[in-house]
Amino acid sequence: MTDFTTWALDIQQRTEHALEQLLPKANIAPQRLHDAMRYALLGGGKRVRALLAHAAGSLCDANANKVDIAASAVEMIHAYSLVHDDMPCMDDDDLRRGKPSCHKQYDDATALLVGDALQTLAFQTLATTEQNLDFTPEQQLKMLSTLTIASGSRGMAGGQAIDLASVGKELTQLELEYMHIHKTGALIRAAALLGAYCANQEDKAKIAAIQQYAEAIGLAFQVVDDILDTEADTATLGKTAGKDADSNKPTYVTILGITRAKALANELYENALAALKPFGEEALRLRQLAQFIMQRSF
Amino acid sequence: MTDFTTWALDIQQRTEHALEQLLPKANIAPQRLHDAMRYALLGGGKRVRALLAHAAGSLCDANANKVDIAASAVEMIHAYSLVHDDMPCMDDDDLRRGKPSCHKQYDDATALLVGDALQTLAFQTLATTEQNLDFTPEQQLKMLSTLTIASGSRGMAGGQAIDLASVGKELTQLELEYMHIHKTGALIRAAALLGAYCANQEDKAKIAAIQQYAEAIGLAFQVVDDILDTEADTATLGKTAGKDADSNKPTYVTILGITRAKALANELYENALAALKPFGEEALRLRQLAQFIMQRSF
């Protein structure tokens, strides 16, 4: 069994390769749009959602080539949300993964279309899988319904709307949690579930555990993000540090203070591990991934 | 057999009802987003794409309750594209269907999310159809793959990108046609095909005819639109008249002149009818709809 770093690097590379193949080439018309889609989706990020899909897939003994499809679709949704989120009418952020954000590198109209088209490509990817991958139509529909629900107005896009409405307001911890469960949690949960749905046999106990794990680690991920936003500098982060506090957005750190925020992250981490308890070595990758998510900060 | 006007009114009403049911209620959180989604999608337009889906469904003897699902998904994609297209970074249009466009009525960030979430809802609608409608998973996937391909970077969103790139340029008639085949043609073609795919049995000859019909009438629709944009006033149009010419966008009228543009529209109309020739009375609704599309203008 390879160590986690080697495993994660392999997943990141195969995800990059899968995305590269699924994206239209930059020399296909309309070139500028395709070039910008590739700019926004390729070569960046830790691919946490792809790692989650593969770690959940590994617990369920899913074929990794099938999980690549699920992981790619989730990464496309994530990338689309970042492109739109960075736009001037939203967070107005000039930096993403250490590079100019999409609307800075191209222009606002192109960024709008890039986000739109990446969203479409995510669902196209799930709807048009290659025959040799042996997805059943039922599997594809399950992935499609899970990912659409997680992305829409009652999932990720809804979370963005709640986030917008919360700027300059005092939120309670519960309200902040409600926002994050939608804004980032829904897609993280979907990433893990889609990985599990790639298995030929559905194991209800494993799916339930993955769901519990993903909900805990999804929230932990956000708490860690808020801590990082306070403690790290822009160079390390690859996006503008201190941005949330500056823009008067409530964060776990502003609500709880740094010490209690760290304690909450640890508690959520323990909850995530508890969900995996029945599965021993089979859940190794999910367990390591939880640790990896925590270690981003402290 | 009811006359066309009665039939069309019935389709428009049942489409409105289906969309109303498929949209989250405005009192479900996040309320502002759901309210704005309803504003953008309900109560407007001629529902040409829904009419097309039902007319094609009628040729193929599809269950109208199933076609409602297909038609709703296509109308959601259309509405999302209008919301984003009206935004300041795109066409910057204040009026849509005689009302303030979504970003004027709400704000830019909300309009961005409304478009995003309406796109997601379109695919969610096709992926999560109710059991009593008896869609096969294969039918759902066929509709999903057709609609995603028609909407994405090589379909509608790509057409918007080509449109953006063409502002201020001299286009040939062929280049203009290429743009419209993507920007509006792809979705119109998808609307007709999705209606046909709702039939229990797939009739290849009918599908081929519908495709040929939809390609001709889709382009005719655009030529008529350009003529309307020149000849009608803002009140009749429900959107800002003369907008395209003012913003230095090439149109069929600027390239061909009004007389040749009208002749082209008629030629395309004849092509659409020719495709239906083998089917006699079965194709009545498609034939009437072609006439209706032409009569919008002259």
Boltz contact constraints between the chains, C-beta under 6 A:
constraints:
  - contact:
      token1: [A, 24]
      token2: [B, 153]
      max_distance: 6.0
  - contact:
      token1: [A, 30]
      token2: [B, 158]
      max_distance: 6.0
  - contact:
      token1: [A, 30]
      token2: [B, 161]
      max_distance: 6.0
  - contact:
      token1: [A, 30]
      token2: [B, 162]
      max_distance: 6.0
  - contact:
      token1: [A, 33]
      token2: [B, 153]
      max_distance: 6.0
  - contact:
      token1: [A, 33]
      token2: [B, 161]
      max_distance: 6.0
  - contact:
      token1: [A, 84]
      token2: [B, 112]
      max_distance: 6.0
  - contact:
      token1: [A, 89]
      token2: [B, 108]
      max_distance: 6.0
  - contact:
      token1: [A, 89]
      token2: [B, 109]
      max_distance: 6.0
  - contact:
      token1: [A, 90]
      token2: [B, 109]
      max_distance: 6.0
  - contact:
      token1: [A, 108]
      token2: [B, 89]
      max_distance: 6.0
  - contact:
      token1: [A, 109]
      token2: [B, 89]
      max_distance: 6.0
  - contact:
      token1: [A, 109]
      token2: [B, 90]
      max_distance: 6.0
  - contact:
      token1: [A, 109]
      token2: [B, 164]
      max_distance: 6.0
  - contact:
      token1: [A, 112]
      token2: [B, 84]
      max_distance: 6.0
  - contact:
      token1: [A, 113]
      token2: [B, 157]
      max_distance: 6.0
  - contact:
      token1: [A, 113]
      token2: [B, 160]
      max_distance: 6.0
  - contact:
      token1: [A, 113]
      token2: [B, 161]
      max_distance: 6.0
  - contact:
      token1: [A, 116]
      token2: [B, 157]
      max_distance: 6.0
  - contact:
      token1: [A, 117]
      token2: [B, 152]
      max_distance: 6.0
  - contact:
      token1: [A, 117]
      token2: [B, 153]
      max_distance: 6.0
  - contact:
      token1: [A, 117]
      token2: [B, 157]
      max_distance: 6.0
  - contact:
      token1: [A, 119]
      token2: [B, 119]
      max_distance: 6.0
  - contact:
      token1: [A, 120]
      token2: [B, 148]
      max_distance: 6.0
  - contact:
      token1: [A, 120]
      token2: [B, 151]
      max_distance: 6.0
  - contact:
      token1: [A, 120]
      token2: [B, 152]
      max_distance: 6.0
  - contact:
      token1: [A, 121]
      token2: [B, 152]
      max_distance: 6.0
  - contact:
      token1: [A, 123]
      token2: [B, 123]
      max_distance: 6.0
  - contact:
      token1: [A, 123]
      token2: [B, 148]
      max_distance: 6.0
  - contact:
      token1: [A, 124]
      token2: [B, 148]
      max_distance: 6.0
  - contact:
      token1: [A, 124]
      token2: [B, 152]
      max_distance: 6.0
  - contact:
      token1: [A, 127]
      token2: [B, 141]
      max_distance: 6.0
  - contact:
      token1: [A, 127]
      token2: [B, 144]
      max_distance: 6.0
  - contact:
      token1: [A, 127]
      token2: [B, 145]
      max_distance: 6.0
  - contact:
      token1: [A, 127]
      token2: [B, 148]
      max_distance: 6.0
  - contact:
      token1: [A, 128]
      token2: [B, 145]
      max_distance: 6.0
  - contact:
      token1: [A, 137]
      token2: [B, 137]
      max_distance: 6.0
  - contact:
      token1: [A, 137]
      token2: [B, 138]
      max_distance: 6.0
  - contact:
      token1: [A, 137]
      token2: [B, 141]
      max_distance: 6.0
  - contact:
      token1: [A, 138]
      token2: [B, 137]
      max_distance: 6.0
  - contact:
      token1: [A, 140]
      token2: [B, 141]
      max_distance: 6.0
  - contact:
      token1: [A, 141]
      token2: [B, 127]
      max_distance: 6.0
  - contact:
      token1: [A, 141]
      token2: [B, 137]
      max_distance: 6.0
  - contact:
      token1: [A, 141]
      token2: [B, 140]
      max_distance: 6.0
  - contact:
      token1: [A, 144]
      token2: [B, 127]
      max_distance: 6.0
  - contact:
      token1: [A, 145]
      token2: [B, 127]
      max_distance: 6.0
  - contact:
      token1: [A, 145]
      token2: [B, 128]
      max_distance: 6.0
  - contact:
      token1: [A, 148]
      token2: [B, 120]
      max_distance: 6.0
  - contact:
      token1: [A, 148]
      token2: [B, 123]
      max_distance: 6.0
  - contact:
      token1: [A, 148]
      token2: [B, 124]
      max_distance: 6.0
  - contact:
      token1: [A, 148]
      token2: [B, 127]
      max_distance: 6.0
  - contact:
      token1: [A, 151]
      token2: [B, 120]
      max_distance: 6.0
  - contact:
      token1: [A, 152]
      token2: [B, 117]
      max_distance: 6.0
  - contact:
      token1: [A, 152]
      token2: [B, 120]
      max_distance: 6.0
  - contact:
      token1: [A, 152]
      token2: [B, 121]
      max_distance: 6.0
  - contact:
      token1: [A, 152]
      token2: [B, 124]
      max_distance: 6.0
  - contact:
      token1: [A, 153]
      token2: [B, 24]
      max_distance: 6.0
  - contact:
      token1: [A, 153]
      token2: [B, 33]
      max_distance: 6.0
  - contact:
      token1: [A, 153]
      token2: [B, 117]
      max_distance: 6.0
  - contact:
      token1: [A, 157]
      token2: [B, 113]
      max_distance: 6.0
  - contact:
      token1: [A, 157]
      token2: [B, 116]
      max_distance: 6.0
  - contact:
      token1: [A, 157]
      token2: [B, 117]
      max_distance: 6.0
  - contact:
      token1: [A, 158]
      token2: [B, 30]
      max_distance: 6.0
  - contact:
      token1: [A, 160]
      token2: [B, 113]
      max_distance: 6.0
  - contact:
      token1: [A, 161]
      token2: [B, 30]
      max_distance: 6.0
  - contact:
      token1: [A, 161]
      token2: [B, 33]
      max_distance: 6.0
  - contact:
      token1: [A, 161]
      token2: [B, 113]
      max_distance: 6.0
  - contact:
      token1: [A, 162]
      token2: [B, 30]
      max_distance: 6.0
  - contact:
      token1: [A, 164]
      token2: [B, 109]
      max_distance: 6.0
